[in-house]
């Protein structure tokens, strides 16, 4: 999964660093939400 994520990140970086930042931000938010969900249940 990390390899695929790295490839996607590299592809997005070629397009735009802003797109890259948005992609990482979404991943981070989803990760935090999942962690909170797991902790609460």
ZIURMO-V203075 format. One record per pair of residues at least 4 apart in sequence whose ideal C-beta (glycine too) atoms are under 8 Angstrom apart, sorted by the first residue. I is the first residue (numbers start at 1). GAP is how many residues later the second one is. Records with the same first field share a line. If there is no record, write none. Layout:
I: GAP  GAP
//
This chain:
1: 4
2: 4
3: 4
4: 4
5: 4  22
6: 4
7: 4
8: 4  15
9: 4  11  14  15
10: 4
11: 4
12: 4  7  8  11
13: 4  7
15: 4  5
16: 4
17: 4
18: 4
19: 4
20: 4
21: 4
22: 4
23: 4
24: 4
25: 4
26: 4
27: 4
28: 4
29: 4
30: 4
31: 4
32: 4
33: 4
34: 4
35: 4
36: 4
37: 4
//
